[in-house]
Amino acid sequence: MPKKIILTLFSLILVCCGGAAGFLYYLIVVNPGPEIELANIRRILSKESHVFYEDGKTRLGAFFEENHRQYVKYEQIPQDFINALVAAEDDQFFRHYGFDPVSIIRAAIKNFKAGRVVQGGSTLTQQTAKNLFKRSGRSYQAKLKELLFALKLEYWYTKEQIFEFYANQFYVSGNGHGLGVAARYYFDKKVEDLSLNECIYIAGSVKKPNDYNPFIKKSEKAAKIAVKEGKKRSNYVLDRMYELKMLSPQRYRQELKKQTKFKNGTVGFRHDPVMEMVRQAMAQPEITEALERQGISNVATAGIRIITSIDKDLQDFSLQMLRHELSGIDIRLNGYDRSKVQETLNNLDYKGDDKVLPGAFLFGEVESIKGSIKKPNIVVNLGSKRGKGTIDREGLTRAWFEYAKWSRNKWAKPEKQDLIKLLAQLKPGDKVWVSVASVGDSGVMLTLEKYPAVQGGAIVLHHGSIKAMTGGVENRFFNRAIDAKRTMGSSFKPFLYAAAIQLGWNAADILTNKRNVFVFQNQPYYPRPDHKIKNHRVSMSWAGVHSENVASIWLAYHLCDQLNAKQFREVAAKLGFTPRVIDGRPEPYRTYKIRIRDRYGIQVNDQVLRKAAFKQAVKKLETDFIFEGLDQDYQLLVNMNYGLGFKKFAGYISRELGSKKLTSRQRNELWFRRSLLYGNFLALASRMAELDRFREMVEGNIDDYFLESDDGAGLYYDYYQDRYVFGSAKIGENLQRVYTSGVQERLFALLPSEREDFWKKISLDDMVSAGAVKMVTAQMETEYAQLAGSEPYSFETLAAVDDFRVMVGLNYLVALAREMGVVSEMEPVLSFPLGSNAVSLYETTRIYEGLATGKINFIGKAAEGNSGASLAIIKKIESSDGEVLYSPVINTRRIFSKKTSLQVSHILENIIKFGTGRYADRMTVIHPAEDSSKDFAGMELKMPLLGKTGTANNYTNASFFGFLPGVNAAGDGVNLNNGYVIGVYAGYDKNEAMRKGSNKIAGSSGALPTWTGIVNHLIKKDGYAEKLNPVDLSFNGLTISREGHGQVNLKVDADLGGRIVLPMEEVSETARYSPSIMTFTTEDLGGVMVKERNFEPFWKVGQR
């Protein structure tokens, strides 16, 4: 009986095996399916992945087009590459029948131990099958399906053909696929010219090309890591080749020592910034992993649809606007010189736009110049396929206006003679660059442009996604909107104000706006205004309105002044400036001292402690000064420099003044700087000592001719103000020298108690009273004794040292910028608010998203730690049948509290209304469309906007960043939750100064017009007029709707630096052009204004 059962079972097994074999034979040999046909495989290898604009319909481009494929036949493949790939991926490739049982068993054991699929045993044939026919995951079922396709390949094709398929389908970054593209991309070579070292690198990188590709990395450090990892992988392949006896010992040792030398060849889309960014996005792990989960391990053969966030209409207009403005700027700076223009155009390898459409910029040739000055008619031949166009007087207007400014000055109005001179620069046969103004029944009307040397960029963001991005005049090769690092000038001032409000300041606080010297790390800094200073004391809001350099530097220097001891310690700790705790143990004092001293350059010695004691003494004596009626003295002392090192600084200036190469302007500036060094406390203390000696002489009846002084100091009487001044004869006019005898006579007439008051009231150097200096000196000794009694590098002592406090403040600015997505290198320098750090247009624009809304939108899960720019251009990725394979996650992070954001956004609104952004306010008016049903009759709807100009030092860069609010759902106003943030810059690539005579290209003239044009286009395109409700607006006007958080909108005196008018008076938000500051204040019982101060650093805000 058992024998029968065994025989029966054996028979069943044989039948099943035979059936399975027969079924496999049917699937592999008899009916393999159309997928395995050579025509289908070639179709897969030639698949394209199309890229679309935001609408998902309009084609932007495609990856893996014919020009991004270089099919290589097996006979063309170097033997070194064949050996390297086989050694790296499948050393039994030429022996097995499509699968390797040993590798499968080894992988199965590892997967069993792991409890999941962690390793595959795929052969090159299986990998080829997976890439060609797709695999829906890493399940065993999917692996069996892949194995079946591998067996089909093995039956129907030779090993050489299978290898050829594989060699032409592996992914090479976003540029293309296959060995031919890889050779050109990595080494700029033909396949047959590849060296063994290069073959090994390519073979080793076929599975994870992005890990070893230095060209796609965003930093030099990341590129070096990629090269290092690539070398490790190459060494592994080299070792395998040696083990398989593919290399001789000598050749192995030679190759082991070699470093791979890369040379990036021209393959792909680097000429198109948008396509290049899509390529970079496709290399991001977030996308590759998402596609891998959908069974797509090779983008090259997937045929996916990539839909970007780019709005085609907005993109085209932004480029048109930028080109037009850069053309005008170049004429204003360099004129329109015929010979130079012809030389430039003859040397260009750029062909211009393809089609004759409104807004297109084309190259042509002047065919004829006819008509009169009043009615010029210039016919331009645009080419055999494009026909002809005409430049009339209107088409010459912009160039004419700019030419007049270049020819004379920036205030010049165009005259007839200017147009005659401009037309003299045009001759029949000349090449010209023109823009298409209109295409209609009257023909193609053109505008004369000048191909500019000045470059620029523009970018538009909406909820973090890039809606438009122009990387320069040609908008190819170098993407200036993303990759250019520029000094963005004063556009960083609102960033400083936002940080200050986080650290306890108030938008209504008064800042010192008087020129001064700021000493940091023993280096003097003399910030200069870019305009005449009208007010020496300005509110923070008005410092932004008039872009006050000095006030902003003063604020940066005093950034931590509103923090109490506990708050300052928290900020310092968060930034790494307090003793660390490692494994539960506090950092030793000596280690902390070395770190603070050597890494940050903070020096603490006796003189530094005395300087700290001076600051503390003045602060503690505030009440005493008020009680003594010395309020004016206190105000002077609290803003006075201590003077440490000032004699040395004055010596530096004296040496500079000795140069004969100085211009009169430079010499005057140096004299002024030296004068700033005189008014300091150490100088007053020295003068006080001289006064004490003078008093001794008076009381000892000694003639003051014997008084020793470097500048012949003495006592003077001011007849006009009935006061005494002790100092040099250079103090001022209307002063009469008083000698000891004269003083004795005066003292004789006074009571003993009055005599002491006489000496206290004497003004030292016509600045501060002797009594005030005595008070400070005495208190200083107490403060110094306390400081000197502690360790010099204890945190408590450092917290009183200016350099340390300033360093903490500046590092807070750097940390805040990092929190807002800035990855460019940033230095903690005093010129930070003047935009001295070079950053990208994209980074700064995103900062303004945070300043306007209080939030930053980070695109993608891995957006932290990098700029996330490439993912910000992806809307979604679909399969060929419409299935969504990937859509980026938008992580919204609040950076500023709602109260901080409210104050900062109002500062930015004030800048547009009253300051450097007035052009935008004047030029942005909402008009309903001609066929609109809305009635805005009699209403001038000026669009509320936020923004700030930026002008780099010496006019090397002009920028403007700002925010266009979105329309409320009810149409009764606009809001900051659904708007657009726009950034624009203009400047030479080599950072040359944009100035010629009186023509100086600042942010307001070089970037703001482009910005305003884009804003107006968005208003029209998004139908703002149609969304707004004229009934509501007729009562309240068009205003920004803000949440109520207890804010008050207080009237200010614009002529007095934007100081709040007292008693406080609220201004309606509908009275938009009444100067005001929106802030948080209350009144105490005595009717005195009390400003609200909040401690809300970004890490506290982010926790809410």
Summary of the structure (lengths in Angstrom):
residues: 1104
radius of gyration: 37.3
end to end distance: 78.5
largest distance: 146.6
contacts: 3698
relative contact order: 0.09
helix: 47%
strand: 17%
